[in-house]
Amino acid sequence: MSGSILVKIKKMANNSLVLPIYATAASAGVDLCADIREPWIISPGENVKIPTGLAIELPDQQVVALVFARSGLASRHGLGLTNGVGVIDSDYRGEIQVLMHNSGTQPFIINSGDRIAQMVFMPVFRALFEEVAELQDTVRGTGGFGSTGM
């Protein structure tokens, strides 16, 4: 595995932000920034769709871009992604927008250029399904939702 892929990126009209970069040599993802004309206030309990001003072209169908919350925004302010993880399929060419939710108790202000999410590129495996009458037994079996302890 080479460790790199070529992702074509397009700035949408009027986007003056810099292209995403990796913050450190070991960063798994690149930060996505808000591309908005004026500050947005996200009230507690509110969901918003924040534009990034970017569209991408992934190299092929075996790559997906996943959008994750930024841990600092989540831990300090209760800001996460409405959909948990955003999935950008290889055939999507529209603007990347971040679906954010404020689960905190205070309004939060987003300004243009603020880092609001992170995007990670991952391989995609397409499953071939085989229906069977039984699945192979394991030690864990059907135990889930905390069955292995704390």
C-alpha positions in Angstrom: 0.0 0.0 0.0 1.5 3.4 -1.0 -0.2 5.3 1.8 -1.4 8.1 -0.6 -4.2 8.6 -3.0 -4.9 11.5 -5.4 -8.1 13.3 -4.5 -9.2 16.1 -6.9 -10.7 19.1 -5.0 -12.7 22.0 -6.3 -13.4 25.2 -4.6 -17.0 26.3 -5.0 -17.8 29.9 -6.1 -16.6 32.6 -3.7 -14.6 30.2 -1.5 -11.5 32.1 -0.3 -10.5 29.4 2.2 -7.3 27.4 1.9 -7.4 23.8 0.8 -7.5 21.1 3.6 -4.2 20.0 5.0 -3.0 17.4 7.5 -2.3 19.2 10.8 0.6 16.8 11.7 2.5 14.1 9.9 0.5 11.5 11.8 -3.0 13.0 11.4 -5.5 10.5 10.1 -7.8 13.2 8.7 -7.9 16.7 7.3 -9.9 19.5 8.9 -13.0 20.8 7.1 -13.7 24.5 7.6 -17.0 26.4 7.5 -17.4 28.5 4.3 -20.1 30.9 5.4 -20.7 34.6 4.8 -21.5 35.6 8.3 -21.4 33.9 11.7 -23.9 31.2 12.4 -25.3 30.5 15.9 -26.2 26.9 16.6 -28.7 26.8 19.5 -28.9 23.9 22.0 -30.8 21.1 20.4 -30.5 22.6 16.9 -29.3 20.8 13.7 -27.6 22.8 10.9 -26.0 22.0 7.5 -22.8 24.0 7.2 -21.2 24.4 3.8 -17.4 23.8 3.4 -17.1 25.4 -0.1 -15.4 22.2 -1.3 -16.3 19.4 -3.6 -14.1 16.3 -4.2 -13.5 13.6 -6.8 -12.3 10.4 -5.3 -9.9 8.3 -7.4 -12.3 5.3 -7.8 -15.1 3.3 -6.3 -12.8 1.6 -3.8 -12.4 4.8 -1.8 -14.8 6.6 0.5 -14.4 9.9 2.3 -15.8 9.8 5.9 -16.6 13.0 7.8 -16.2 12.8 11.6 -16.8 15.3 14.4 -13.8 17.1 15.9 -13.2 15.8 19.3 -12.4 19.2 20.9 -15.8 20.7 19.7 -17.6 17.6 21.0 -15.9 17.5 24.4 -15.9 21.2 25.1 -19.1 22.4 23.5 -21.3 19.3 22.8 -21.0 19.8 19.0 -21.2 16.6 17.0 -22.5 15.4 13.7 -26.3 14.9 13.3 -25.7 11.7 11.3 -22.8 10.4 13.4 -20.5 10.0 10.4 -20.9 11.6 7.0 -20.3 9.3 4.0 -19.1 10.9 0.7 -19.4 8.3 -2.0 -17.0 8.1 -4.9 -19.7 9.3 -7.4 -20.8 12.4 -5.4 -19.6 15.6 -6.9 -21.6 18.2 -4.9 -20.4 20.5 -2.1 -19.4 18.8 1.1 -21.7 20.0 3.8 -21.4 19.1 7.5 -24.5 18.2 9.4 -23.9 19.5 12.9 -25.9 19.1 16.1 -25.5 21.1 19.3 -26.2 18.8 22.3 -24.7 21.3 24.7 -26.5 23.7 26.9 -25.1 26.9 25.3 -25.5 28.5 21.9 -22.3 28.1 19.8 -21.1 30.5 17.1 -19.5 29.2 13.9 -17.4 31.7 11.9 -16.1 31.4 8.4 -12.9 29.4 8.4 -13.6 27.6 11.7 -12.6 24.0 11.7 -15.9 22.1 12.1 -15.2 18.5 11.1 -12.5 16.2 9.9 -12.4 14.0 6.7 -10.7 10.6 6.5 -10.2 8.5 3.4 -10.8 4.8 3.7 -10.9 1.7 1.4 -14.3 0.3 0.5 -15.1 -3.4 0.4 -18.2 -4.4 -1.5 -19.9 -7.4 0.1 -21.2 -10.5 -1.7 -23.9 -12.0 0.5 -24.5 -15.7 1.0 -27.6 -16.7 2.8 -27.0 -19.5 5.3 -29.1 -21.4 7.9 -26.5 -21.0 10.7 -23.5 -18.9 11.5 -20.3 -20.3 12.9 -20.2 -20.3 16.8 -17.8 -18.1 18.7 -17.0 -17.8 22.4 -18.9 -14.5 22.5 -21.9 -15.8 20.6 -24.9 -13.5 20.5 -23.8 -11.4 23.5 -23.8 -7.7 22.7 -24.4 -4.3 24.3 -21.9 -4.6 27.2 -21.9 -8.4 27.4 -18.1 -8.4 27.5 -18.0 -6.2 30.6 -16.8 -2.7 31.4 
